[in-house]
């Protein structure tokens, strides 16, 4: 019996040792927030008409859990003007009677209470088209209490000039970027937020700020996906312009470009950037292929999967997922552009088969093709000089050692021959496009 107990104990130790890696990286608890479900500790009474969710919006699949705020089709829109009442929110926050709540609200967003009106004027109401991870805030005991949450598609929010979620419309709760690992989360459905139909843990998205301030945001009408909406930043719908999302654009030639350059080129054509790696590639990573290949016609918001070379610059991704910055409302905004509304779409969907044809788009990348120059390393004359040092013991046995002295004169050539390889390696054109090029990050 004792022997059996010992075997069982050993087996348990083995099981614990094998599973130790998983327990070393625990999942991050994330609270689910369903569309239309009121918060238990909101900043504002959700019955006040501050904003309304669209409960019937189906979450769209994503091709990469981190997406920038200017990704075409990331957000949806509606012609209804009741999505978010910014004027009512501003009136509440600037009312002296609500000063304590306004201070907590402003601190959560990194601004002062005096900056609230101007900050709100720069926000734009949209509807989520994806189940979206954010850093949410409750209002408890006079303070903003942060917590990680997953907002269901269809929830109305306000986004800032870089497409970053800033406020949940129905309750006014401030939102900040989700900074955890999107692949290591455990979503908790509680407090009336039951698991919604169509929820897929592999299709959640976290939004990173666009690399440049936007002038307008290209939305997809949640009531009519064939209609796009170009909404100027800081407006609520009165100045919307519509476009046809069925109009197609050809996938551009991207092989040889950096990931950051390729993403910007796709956004300019109204196409979304996809990737199948665990994390977003560095902006300096070199694109090797696209799926579908260059020339394929796609409709607005469809994904183009980018394959990148391994071993890219580790620092190139800093521009894709910067740490949450303090929202700035001072100073003029830099003109920026989102996906042009004219960019459209077809009924064609991206091919899922691996494409090798992108190699035809390599003309943009010849600069990285030549690297053989590194093979010209300093010559080995140093090894004969070591034999000269071993010859003195043999000098006592015979006069012939006189020949080695001439070799001692070869020692200086070692010092004189060393510089030439350095100078001869630099001139070849290959160094103009040395492999280090891909490591240079390109800011978007």
TAMO-V838162 format. One record per residue. N is the residue number from 0. RES is the residue in three letters. PSI is psi in radians with two decimals (999 if undefined). OMEGA is omega in degrees with one decimal (none if undefined). Layout:
N&RES&PSI&OMEGA ; N&RES&PSI&OMEGA
This chain:
0&UNK&-0.74&179.4 ; 1&UNK&-0.64&179.4 ; 2&UNK&-0.67&178.4 ; 3&UNK&-0.73&179.1 ; 4&UNK&-0.65&179.0 ; 5&UNK&-0.71&179.2 ; 6&UNK&-0.71&179.2 ; 7&UNK&-0.73&179.3 ; 8&UNK&-0.72&178.6 ; 9&UNK&-0.68&179.5 ; 10&UNK&-0.71&178.8 ; 11&UNK&-0.70&178.5 ; 12&UNK&-0.71&179.8 ; 13&UNK&-0.77&179.5 ; 14&UNK&-0.76&179.4 ; 15&UNK&-0.65&179.8 ; 16&UNK&-0.70&-179.4 ; 17&UNK&-0.67&-177.1 ; 18&UNK&0.06&-176.8 ; 19&UNK&-0.60&-178.3 ; 20&UNK&-0.72&-179.4 ; 21&UNK&-0.69&-179.2 ; 22&UNK&-0.36&179.7 ; 23&UNK&-0.36&178.8 ; 24&UNK&1.38&-176.3 ; 25&UNK&2.68&177.7 ; 26&UNK&2.56&179.0 ; 27&UNK&2.17&179.7 ; 28&UNK&2.23&-179.1 ; 29&UNK&2.27&-177.8 ; 30&UNK&2.21&178.4 ; 31&UNK&2.43&176.1 ; 32&UNK&1.90&-176.8 ; 33&UNK&2.67&179.0 ; 34&UNK&2.33&176.6 ; 35&UNK&-0.08&179.7 ; 36&UNK&2.13&-177.4 ; 37&UNK&2.59&177.7 ; 38&UNK&2.61&179.2 ; 39&UNK&-0.42&-179.5 ; 40&UNK&1.15&-176.2 ; 41&UNK&2.80&173.2 ; 42&UNK&-0.56&-177.0 ; 43&UNK&2.68&179.5 ; 44&UNK&2.11&-176.4 ; 45&UNK&-0.10&176.3 ; 46&UNK&0.05&-176.4 ; 47&UNK&-0.05&178.5 ; 48&UNK&0.46&179.9 ; 49&UNK&-0.59&179.4 ; 50&UNK&2.83&-179.0 ; 51&UNK&2.40&175.5 ; 52&UNK&2.89&174.5 ; 53&UNK&1.67&-169.7 ; 54&UNK&-0.25&-174.6 ; 55&UNK&0.27&180.0 ; 56&UNK&2.18&179.3 ; 57&UNK&2.29&-179.7 ; 58&UNK&2.32&178.9 ; 59&UNK&2.57&177.1 ; 60&UNK&2.69&178.3 ; 61&UNK&2.77&177.0 ; 62&UNK&1.17&-175.3 ; 63&UNK&2.08&-171.3 ; 64&UNK&-0.22&174.8 ; 65&UNK&2.16&179.6 ; 66&UNK&2.53&178.6 ; 67&UNK&2.75&-174.1 ; 68&UNK&-0.21&178.5 ; 69&UNK&0.22&179.1 ; 70&UNK&2.13&-179.3 ; 71&UNK&2.27&178.7 ; 72&UNK&0.07&179.2 ; 73&UNK&-0.67&-178.2 ; 74&UNK&2.79&177.0 ; 75&UNK&2.96&179.3 ; 76&UNK&3.04&178.1 ; 77&UNK&2.62&177.9 ; 78&UNK&-0.15&178.2 ; 79&UNK&2.39&-177.9 ; 80&UNK&0.05&-176.0 ; 81&UNK&0.09&-177.4 ; 82&UNK&-0.77&-179.5 ; 83&UNK&2.14&-179.1 ; 84&UNK&1.57&-176.5 ; 85&UNK&-0.61&-179.7 ; 86&UNK&-0.72&178.9 ; 87&UNK&-0.67&177.9 ; 88&UNK&-0.73&179.2 ; 89&UNK&-0.74&-180.0 ; 90&UNK&-0.69&-179.9 ; 91&UNK&-0.80&-175.8 ; 92&UNK&-0.43&-179.5 ; 93&UNK&-0.03&176.6 ; 94&UNK&2.15&-178.9 ; 95&UNK&-0.50&-179.6 ; 96&UNK&-0.33&-179.7 ; 97&UNK&0.46&-174.1 ; 98&UNK&-0.72&-178.7 ; 99&UNK&-0.75&179.5 ; 100&UNK&-0.65&179.3 ; 101&UNK&-0.67&178.9 ; 102&UNK&-0.77&179.0 ; 103&UNK&-0.70&179.5 ; 104&UNK&-0.80&-178.4 ; 105&UNK&-0.72&180.0 ; 106&UNK&-0.66&-179.7 ; 107&UNK&-0.52&-178.6 ; 108&UNK&0.01&176.7 ; 109&UNK&0.48&177.5 ; 110&UNK&3.05&176.1 ; 111&UNK&2.86&179.4 ; 112&UNK&-0.54&178.5 ; 113&UNK&-0.37&-179.3 ; 114&UNK&-0.10&-176.2 ; 115&UNK&-0.88&-177.8 ; 116&UNK&-0.82&-179.1 ; 117&UNK&-0.65&179.3 ; 118&UNK&-0.79&-179.7 ; 119&UNK&-0.60&-179.8 ; 120&UNK&-0.34&-178.3 ; 121&UNK&-0.08&-176.9 ; 122&UNK&2.70&-175.4 ; 123&UNK&2.26&179.1 ; 124&UNK&2.34&177.5 ; 125&UNK&2.99&174.0 ; 126&UNK&2.41&179.2 ; 127&UNK&2.38&173.7 ; 128&UNK&-0.03&178.5 ; 129&UNK&2.66&169.5 ; 130&UNK&2.06&-165.3 ; 131&UNK&2.28&178.3 ; 132&UNK&2.35&178.4 ; 133&UNK&2.91&167.7 ; 134&UNK&1.84&-176.3 ; 135&UNK&3.00&179.2 ; 136&UNK&2.32&168.7 ; 137&UNK&2.84&174.3 ; 138&UNK&1.92&-177.9 ; 139&UNK&2.22&176.0 ; 140&UNK&0.72&175.4 ; 141&UNK&0.16&-178.0 ; 142&UNK&2.71&173.8 ; 143&UNK&2.06&-177.3 ; 144&UNK&1.96&-176.4 ; 145&UNK&2.60&172.8 ; 146&UNK&2.61&179.2 ; 147&UNK&2.35&-179.6 ; 148&UNK&2.78&176.3 ; 149&UNK&1.98&-179.7 ; 150&UNK&2.27&-179.4 ; 151&UNK&2.58&174.0 ; 152&UNK&2.44&-177.6 ; 153&UNK&-0.26&177.9 ; 154&UNK&2.38&179.7 ; 155&UNK&2.31&178.9 ; 156&UNK&2.91&169.7 ; 157&UNK&2.37&177.4 ; 158&UNK&2.69&-179.5 ; 159&UNK&-2.98&-174.9 ; 160&UNK&-0.21&178.2 ; 161&UNK&0.33&176.5 ; 162&UNK&0.28&-177.3 ; 163&UNK&2.27&176.5 ; 164&UNK&2.31&-175.6 ; 165&UNK&-0.60&-176.9 ; 166&UNK&2.41&171.5 ; 167&UNK&2.09&-167.7 ; 168&UNK&-0.78&-171.5 ; 169&UNK&-0.52&-177.1 ; 170&UNK&-0.09&179.1 ; 171&UNK&0.14&-178.6 ; 172&UNK&2.29&177.4 ; 173&UNK&2.54&-179.6 ; 174&UNK&2.50&176.5 ; 175&UNK&2.94&-178.1 ; 176&UNK&2.50&172.2 ; 177&UNK&2.21&-174.7 ; 178&UNK&0.04&-179.4 ; 179&UNK&-3.08&177.5 ; 180&UNK&2.03&-177.2 ; 181&UNK&-0.32&-179.6 ; 182&UNK&-0.05&-177.1 ; 183&UNK&1.11&-179.1 ; 184&UNK&2.70&174.2 ; 185&UNK&1.88&-175.4 ; 186&UNK&2.24&-179.2 ; 187&UNK&2.09&177.3 ; 188&UNK&1.88&-176.5 ; 189&UNK&3.08&178.6 ; 190&UNK&0.75&177.8 ; 191&UNK&-0.14&179.6 ; 192&UNK&1.40&-179.9 ; 193&UNK&2.75&-178.5 ; 194&UNK&2.17&-175.5 ; 195&UNK&2.74&-179.7 ; 196&UNK&2.33&178.8 ; 197&UNK&0.03&179.7 ; 198&UNK&2.30&179.2 ; 199&UNK&1.99&-175.4 ; 200&UNK&-0.36&-179.5 ; 201&UNK&-0.07&-177.2 ; 202&UNK&0.42&175.2 ; 203&UNK&2.75&-177.1 ; 204&UNK&2.57&171.0 ; 205&UNK&2.46&-173.6 ; 206&UNK&2.32&174.4 ; 207&UNK&2.62&-178.2 ; 208&UNK&2.46&173.2 ; 209&UNK&2.62&-176.2 ; 210&UNK&-0.29&-178.3 ; 211&UNK&2.53&177.9 ; 212&UNK&2.53&-176.6 ; 213&UNK&2.61&172.4 ; 214&UNK&-0.53&177.9 ; 215&UNK&2.78&179.3 ; 216&UNK&2.21&-179.7 ; 217&UNK&2.00&-176.3 ; 218&UNK&2.85&172.4 ; 219&UNK&2.23&179.8 ; 220&UNK&2.10&-176.9 ; 221&UNK&-0.34&179.0 ; 222&UNK&-0.36&-179.5 ; 223&UNK&1.57&-176.0 ; 224&UNK&-0.27&178.1 ; 225&UNK&-0.12&-179.7 ; 226&UNK&2.24&175.7 ; 227&UNK&2.76&-179.5 ; 228&UNK&2.10&172.2 ; 229&UNK&1.93&-176.2 ; 230&UNK&2.02&176.1 ; 231&UNK&2.43&-179.9 ; 232&UNK&2.39&179.0 ; 233&UNK&0.11&178.1 ; 234&UNK&2.77&-175.5 ; 235&UNK&0.11&178.6 ; 236&UNK&-0.32&-177.5 ; 237&UNK&-0.44&-177.4 ; 238&UNK&0.34&-179.2 ; 239&UNK&2.57&171.5 ; 240&UNK&2.42&-176.5 ; 241&UNK&2.77&176.0 ; 242&UNK&2.89&-176.6 ; 243&UNK&2.01&-179.0 ; 244&UNK&-0.13&179.6 ; 245&UNK&-0.25&177.8 ; 246&UNK&2.43&-173.1 ; 247&UNK&2.72&173.2 ; 248&UNK&2.50&-179.8 ; 249&UNK&2.42&175.0 ; 250&UNK&2.18&-178.5 ; 251&UNK&2.87&175.9 ; 252&UNK&2.04&-172.1 ; 253&UNK&-0.22&-178.7 ; 254&UNK&2.29&-178.8 ; 255&UNK&-0.34&177.6 ; 256&UNK&2.86&175.5 ; 257&UNK&2.83&179.6 ; 258&UNK&-0.71&179.2 ; 259&UNK&-0.74&178.4 ; 260&UNK&-0.73&-178.7 ; 261&UNK&-0.72&-180.0 ; 262&UNK&-0.72&179.4 ; 263&UNK&-0.70&179.3 ; 264&UNK&-0.67&178.3 ; 265&UNK&-0.75&179.9 ; 266&UNK&-0.66&179.8 ; 267&UNK&-0.38&177.8 ; 268&UNK&0.07&179.4 ; 269&UNK&0.40&-179.8 ; 270&UNK&2.56&-178.2 ; 271&UNK&2.65&179.8 ; 272&UNK&2.22&177.8 ; 273&UNK&2.75&176.7 ; 274&UNK&2.71&-176.6 ; 275&UNK&0.27&176.3 ; 276&UNK&2.86&-178.3 ; 277&UNK&-0.58&179.1 ; 278&UNK&2.84&-179.0 ; 279&UNK&2.30&178.5 ; 280&UNK&2.71&177.0 ; 281&UNK&2.58&179.7 ; 282&UNK&-0.48&-179.2 ; 283&UNK&-0.05&179.7 ; 284&UNK&2.45&-178.7 ; 285&UNK&2.28&177.9 ; 286&UNK&2.27&-179.8 ; 287&UNK&-0.43&-178.2 ; 288&UNK&2.80&175.3 ; 289&UNK&2.63&176.4 ; 290&UNK&1.93&6.7 ; 291&UNK&2.91&-176.3 ; 292&UNK&2.93&179.2 ; 293&UNK&2.44&179.4 ; 294&UNK&-0.30&179.1 ; 295&UNK&2.36&-179.5 ; 296&UNK&2.20&179.0 ; 297&UNK&2.71&177.4 ; 298&UNK&2.96&-176.0 ; 299&UNK&2.33&174.1 ; 300&UNK&-0.09&179.3 ; 301&UNK&2.67&-174.4 ; 302&UNK&2.49&168.7 ; 303&UNK&2.05&-178.9 ; 304&UNK&2.26&-179.8 ; 305&UNK&2.28&171.7 ; 306&UNK&2.39&-177.7 ; 307&UNK&2.76&179.5 ; 308&UNK&2.52&177.8 ; 309&UNK&2.80&177.2 ; 310&UNK&0.51&179.8 ; 311&UNK&2.98&-178.2 ; 312&UNK&2.12&-179.4 ; 313&UNK&-0.39&-177.2 ; 314&UNK&-0.06&-175.4 ; 315&UNK&-0.32&-176.4 ; 316&UNK&0.02&-177.2 ; 317&UNK&-0.56&-177.5 ; 318&UNK&-0.24&-178.9 ; 319&UNK&-0.54&-179.1 ; 320&UNK&1.16&-179.6 ; 321&UNK&2.72&177.0 ; 322&UNK&2.70&-179.1 ; 323&UNK&2.18&-179.1 ; 324&UNK&2.73&177.7 ; 325&UNK&2.14&179.2 ; 326&UNK&2.27&-179.5 ; 327&UNK&2.26&178.7 ; 328&UNK&-0.02&-179.5 ; 329&UNK&2.63&177.7 ; 330&UNK&2.65&-179.1 ; 331&UNK&2.56&179.2 ; 332&UNK&2.47&178.5 ; 333&UNK&2.25&-179.3 ; 334&UNK&2.36&178.3 ; 335&UNK&2.96&-179.7 ; 336&UNK&2.43&172.6 ; 337&UNK&-3.02&180.0 ; 338&UNK&2.26&-177.8 ; 339&UNK&2.43&-178.2 ; 340&UNK&-0.42&-179.1 ; 341&UNK&-0.36&-179.5 ; 342&UNK&2.31&-173.5 ; 343&UNK&-2.57&-170.2 ; 344&UNK&2.84&175.7 ; 345&UNK&3.09&174.4 ; 346&UNK&-0.10&178.2 ; 347&UNK&2.42&176.6 ; 348&UNK&2.74&-176.9 ; 349&UNK&2.45&176.8 ; 350&UNK&2.41&179.6 ; 351&UNK&-0.08&179.1 ; 352&UNK&2.50&-179.3 ; 353&UNK&2.34&-176.7 ; 354&UNK&2.30&175.1 ; 355&UNK&-0.20&-177.7 ; 356&UNK&-0.37&178.6 ; 357&UNK&-0.24&178.0 ; 358&UNK&-0.33&177.9 ; 359&UNK&-0.20&-179.2 ; 360&UNK&0.22&-177.5 ; 361&UNK&-0.14&-179.4 ; 362&UNK&-0.44&-178.9 ; 363&UNK&-0.11&-175.3 ; 364&UNK&0.39&-179.5 ; 365&UNK&-0.36&-176.4 ; 366&UNK&-0.29&-178.5 ; 367&UNK&0.12&-171.3 ; 368&UNK&-0.40&-173.6 ; 369&UNK&2.09&176.9 ; 370&UNK&0.10&-177.2 ; 371&UNK&-0.29&-175.1 ; 372&UNK&-0.33&-178.1 ; 373&UNK&-0.15&-178.2 ; 374&UNK&-0.24&-179.2 ; 375&UNK&1.49&-179.8 ; 376&UNK&2.87&179.7 ; 377&UNK&2.48&-177.3 ; 378&UNK&3.03&-171.9 ; 379&UNK&0.40&179.8 ; 380&UNK&-0.26&-179.1 ; 381&UNK&-0.45&-178.0 ; 382&UNK&-0.68&175.6 ; 383&UNK&-0.61&-177.9 ; 384&UNK&-0.45&178.2 ; 385&UNK&-0.51&178.5 ; 386&UNK&-0.46&178.7 ; 387&UNK&-0.63&-179.0 ; 388&UNK&-0.40&-179.6 ; 389&UNK&-0.18&-177.1 ; 390&UNK&-0.52&-178.3 ; 391&UNK&-0.68&178.9 ; 392&UNK&-0.44&-177.7 ; 393&UNK&-0.13&-178.6 ; 394&UNK&-0.53&-177.1 ; 395&UNK&-0.28&-174.6 ; 396&UNK&-0.46&-177.0 ; 397&UNK&2.70&178.2 ; 398&UNK&-0.45&-177.0 ; 399&UNK&-0.37&-179.7 ; 400&UNK&-0.15&178.5 ; 401&UNK&-0.60&177.1 ; 402&UNK&-0.68&-179.5 ; 403&UNK&-0.65&-179.3 ; 404&UNK&-0.73&178.2 ; 405&UNK&-0.54&-179.6 ; 406&UNK&-0.41&177.9 ; 407&UNK&-0.43&177.3 ; 408&UNK&-0.24&177.9 ; 409&UNK&-0.20&178.0 ; 410&UNK&-0.80&177.5 ; 411&UNK&-0.72&177.8 ; 412&UNK&-0.47&178.6 ; 413&UNK&-0.72&-178.6 ; 414&UNK&-0.56&-178.2 ; 415&UNK&-0.44&-178.9 ; 416&UNK&-0.30&-178.5 ; 417&UNK&-0.79&-179.5 ; 418&UNK&-0.70&-176.7 ; 419&UNK&-0.79&-179.9 ; 420&UNK&-0.59&-178.4 ; 421&UNK&-0.73&-176.6 ; 422&UNK&-0.52&-178.4 ; 423&UNK&-0.43&-179.9 ; 424&UNK&-0.62&-174.8 ; 425&UNK&-0.81&-173.1 ; 426&UNK&-0.61&-172.6 ; 427&UNK&2.53&-179.8 ; 428&UNK&-0.37&-176.4 ; 429&UNK&-0.53&-178.6 ; 430&UNK&-0.27&175.9 ; 431&UNK&-0.44&-179.9 ; 432&UNK&0.79&-176.8 ; 433&UNK&2.76&-178.1 ; 434&UNK&-0.32&-179.2 ; 435&UNK&-0.31&-177.3 ; 436&UNK&-0.82&-178.6 ; 437&UNK&-0.40&-177.6 ; 438&UNK&-0.22&179.9 ; 439&UNK&2.13&-178.8 ; 440&UNK&2.47&179.7 ; 441&UNK&2.04&-178.4 ; 442&UNK&2.43&177.0 ; 443&UNK&999&none
